[in-house]
Amino acid sequence: MPDLDGIDDFHGDWFHSAEWDHGVSMAGKRVGIIGTGASAFQFTPEVVKEAAGVTVFMRTPPWVATNPIYHDYITDETHWLLNHVPYYHAWFRFNMFWTSGEGLLSFARCDDSWNDNIQSVSPANQKLREILTKGIETHLEGRPDLIEKLTPWYPPAAKRMLIDNGHYYRALKQDHVRVVEDSIDSITESGVMTSSGEQLEFDVIIYGTGFSASKILFPMRIYGRDGKELRESWDQDPRAYLGVTMPNYPNFFCLYGPNTNIVVNGSIIFFSECEMHYVSKCLRHLLEHQYAAMDCKVAPFQKYNEEIDAESLKMAWGASKVNAWYKNANGRVTQNWPGSLVEFWHQMRELDPNDYEFTRVNEKVVGTAGLEPATT
């Protein structure tokens, strides 16, 4: 939930989209929607179908890539191919990965010779901007006011991009829908007070304000060898070696950890599979050498994160100053993997034992003086 004054004072129905209150009907209601990110992008058109009036409060407009078949059913012919032609399903999936994931990644990479990193970060990124802008203008034809509001000022891929067939834009064009750019000053008993002093009244307020992405592993509490809780050690700046291990937390392996999110295209399942392959290598090494525990060394941990930070600054999401959930409170990119899917796959193939300190049962850390054995 956002930190807004008076949020508990509203007398109507209100909830976060992640905890949708299905007992609340939108039919004939005046609905305020706070947010225009991926969550609100999905539910706003559905609310517009039922509500008498909808006001959308927008902080930053998203870039939207047009896919004309996005909401279409998979055809019977494609189903037949997927079910009957050997390996067709693998090719079908690979084709989506390669053309969208690896293919589009270069459009998000910065070009040092490019002078403008406000609206775009490279010639390719500028071309993508022109294509996406044309899509906005096409879907919002006849509404220059919305075109101006909904055309992002920042480079494509600097924030999470969305995919649609125009469904969202068509919803915003409806006569009973209004897009408000004014920031919210407070929530009142009857609705929303904007920073310009306008009081807007609603029957329902829906918060499509996203998630606490930087609170990785929340709400679990994980303690290290020195008794320090992991997120306390991170201090709102989560980091990991290979996105999987952290010094001082032996035998702790993390999937979907810091800087293992994919933001152009792909599948988090693919990343988790790569990470689990690496974890299995760690477990095999422990068993084969009869070690009780392994603990990531500080040096490779620091070196890896320095490289991640440097590579992140070469991407649109690291170079741009736009607000995004990719970054933590300090502005550092904590979520995204800055490379390709293939590079991540290679990174996770083999374990380098030199990156870790190992402990045998009732023994001190191998090769390290003065440290007590790891405890469970």
N, C-alpha and C positions, 0 to 999 in steps of 0.2 A: 504494500500500500504506500502511496506517496505521502510525504510529510506536508500536509496542508492544514492550515488553521481551520478549526471548526468542523473537521471531518466527521465527528460523532454527533454534530448538532442537526444534521439533515433529518427531516421528519418523514421523508419518503423512503422507498426501498433503495438500498445500495449494496453493492458487492463487487468483489474483484472477479474478473473473468475466469481466473483459475479455480474459483470456488463458486461457480454459476448457481444462482438460486432459481431452480426450475419451477418454484412455486410462484414466481413473479411473472405475470403476464405483461407483455409489451403492447398488447392491442389497445389502440386509442390513447396511449400514454405519451406524455412529453418526456423524452429520454435525453439525458446528457451522457455523452461518451467521452471519457478522458483518455486520450492516447490514439496514435495512428501507426503503431508498429505492427509486428506480425500478428499479435493476438487480436487487436482491434480490427485489423485488416480482414480477418476471417469472419468475425461475428457482426461487424457493422452492417453489411448488406442484408443480413437476416433480420436484424432489428428494424432496419428501414422498411422492410416489407410489412411490418405490423404496426409500428408506432405512428401516432398522429403527427408527431414532430420530433426531429432528431437534431441535436446540436453536437458537433464533433469538435473537441478542443485539441488543437494540433500544436505541438512544440516544434517538431522538425518533420517535414514531409519525407516519405521514403522514395527511393528509386524503385520503379516497378518495370520488370521485363515482361513484355507481351508474349504469351503463348496461347495461340488461338484455340488449342484443344485442351486447355488446362482443366476445364470442368467436364470434359466429355468422357463418356464411358469407353472403356477399351473395347474395340470392335470384336465381333465374333471371329473374324479372320485372324486377328492378332492373338486371341485366346487359343485358337487352334494351333497356330505356329508355336506358341509358348509351350503347349501341352504335348505336341506330337513330334516336332522336329528336334532331333538331338542337338543339344548345345545352343539352340536358338535363344533360350532364356539367358544363357551366359553372355552371348553376343549382345542381346538387347540391353542388358544391364551395363556391360562394358561400354557400349556405344554412348549411353547416357553419361557415364562417368567421364569418359575420355573427352568427348566434345564439350561438355559443360564444365567439368571439374578442371582437368588439365588444360583444356582449350581456352577457357575464359580467364585463367589465372594470369596470363601475360597482360590482360587488359587492366589488372589491378596493380601491376608493378610500376614503380616510379621510374622516370627517365630523368637523370641528372641534368640533361641539357634542356629540359622542358621548363620554361620560365614561369608557368602558372600552376601552382599547386593548391589554389583555392577552389576552382571549379573542376580542374582535371589535373592528373599527375603525369601524363605522357600523351603522345600523339594517339596511341591506341585507346587510352582512357577517354580522350576527347572525342574520338570517333564513337565510342560506346555511349558517351553522353549525348551526342547528337541523335543517335538511333533511339535511345530511351526517351529523349525529349520529343521526338517525332511521335512516339507512341502516346505520350501524354496529350499532345495537341490533337491527335486523331480521336482519342476516346472522349476528350472534353471539348470537342468542337462545338462552337456556339456559346461557350462559357469562358470568355477571356479572364474573368475574375478568378475562376478556379484554376485555370492554367497558370496564372501568375502565382497563386498561393501554393500549388502542388508541384511546381517545378523546383527541385532541390538546388540549393546554391553550392553544395559541396560535391566532391568527385564521386562518381559511381564506385561502389564497393567500399566506401569509407564507413558506411553503416550497413546493417543487414539489408540486402536487396530482397524484394518480393517478386513473386510471379503471379500473373493473372491473365485473364482473357478480356479484361475490361469490366468485369463484374463489379469491382469496387468503385471504379470511377463512375459507372452508370448509377450506382446507388447515391453517390454524392451529388449527382446532377438533379436528383429529384427535387421538386418544388418545396417539399416539406423538410428539406435537409439544409443545414447551415454549417459551414466550416469557420471556426473562430481561431484566429492566431493570437489574440491577446492572452497573456499569461494569466493564470488563476491566482487571485489575491487570497481568497478564502472560500470555504464552503459555509453556506448559511442554512437556516432552518428550511428555507424554501427552494434553495438551489445553489447557484454559483455566482460569486462576485468576481469580476475580472479586474485586472490591473488598471483598466481605463475607467473603472467605476460603474460598469454596466452590471445590473442585477438580472440574472437569467433564472427563471423558475422551472422546476422539473418535478415529475412524479417519480422518476427512477434515475439514478446515476450509476453508470457502469465504469469501473476502473480497469481499463485495458493498459495498465502501466508496467507490464513486464514482470521480471523476476530479479532476485538478488544474485546475479550471475557470478559475482566475485566471491560470494560466500561458499566457496567450494567445500564439499563434504558436510556442509551444514544440514542438520543440527547435531551431527555426531561430534563427540569430543575425543580427540586422540592425543595421548600423552607420549612424549619421547623419553629417552634414557635419563635426561636431567629433570624429568617431571614437568616439563613445559608443554602446554597444550599447543597443538599444531597451528591453529589459526592465530594464537598469540605470538608464535614464532614468526609467522608470515606478516603480521601487523598490516592486514588488509592488502598485502601484496603477494599473493600466492605464486610460488615458484616450485619447480621440480626438475630433476634430472631426467631428460627424455619424456617429461610429463608423467613419470611413473614413481620415482623414488626421491626421498629427501634425506639429507644428513641428520643423524641423531634419532631416526625412526626406523630401527632395524626390522627387517622382515615385513615392512609395510609397503604394499604395492597399490598404486592408485590407477584406476581406469577413468578416462575422461577427466584427467587432471589438468593442471595449468598448461595453457598453450597447446592443447590438443583438440581444439574446436576447428571445424572446417566451415568456411564462410562464403566460398564461391559456389561450390556444389560438391556432392558426394554423399557419403553415408557415415554417420557416427559409428554404426556397426562395424564398418570396415576398419576404422581407427581402433575400436575396442578389440577387434580380432588381432590386429598387429600388436597392440599392447599386451594382449594375453599370450601371444607367441613369445614375446620377450620375457614375461613373467615366468612362463614355463621353462625357459632357458635358465632363469635364476634358480628356480626350484630344483631343476635337474642338477645344476652345479652344486647346490647345497647337499643334496642327497649323495651324489657320487663322491664327494670329498668329505662326507660326514661332518659337515659344518652345522652348527646350531643356528647361526644367524649371519646375515650380511647387512652392512650399513654403508650407504653411499658416502664417498669421500667428499670433502668440501671443495677441493680444487676442480674436479670435473663438473660438479654441480654449478660452481660459479662460472666457469668457462662456457658451459652450455647455455646458461641464461644470458651471458653477455652476447653470445652469438644470436640467440633468439631476439633480444632487444634490437640488435643492429639490423637484423633482417626485417623485423617488423616495421622499422622506420623506412624501409624501402618499398613498403606496400601502402596502398591508398588509405587503409584504416590506421596506419601508424603515422603517416605524414600529415593527414588532415586534422584540423582542430575541432571538427564537429563532435558533438556529444554522441557517445555510442556505448552500448553495454559491453562492447569488446574491451573497454578500458576500466581500470580501477579508479578510485577516488583521486589518485595522484596523476592520472592521465596515461599510465603505462598500460600497454596492451597485455592483458593477462590471459585472454581466452584463445586467441587465434594461433594456428599453426601457419607460419609465413611461407612455407614451401609447397611443393606438389604432393599429391597422394603417393606417387612413386618414391619420392625422397623419404617420406615418412615410413613407407614399407621397408626400404633399405635400412633405415636407421634402426629399426626394431628387429632385425633379423638375428643378430648375434650379441651375446654378452661379452663384454671386456672385463674380466675379473680384476684388472688393475684399477677399475673405477670404484672398487668396494673394499672394505675391511671385513674380514671374516672371523667368526668366533666359534670355537668348539665348546662342547659342554664342559663346564667347570674349568675353562681356560680363559686367559686374557685374549684380547683381540689380536689376531695373527698379524705380526709385523708392526704392532703399535704398543708402545710401552705406557703403563700407567692408567689404562682404561679398564674398568670392570667389565665382566661378561654381560652381554645383553640379557635382560630379564623380560619375562612375559608380562 
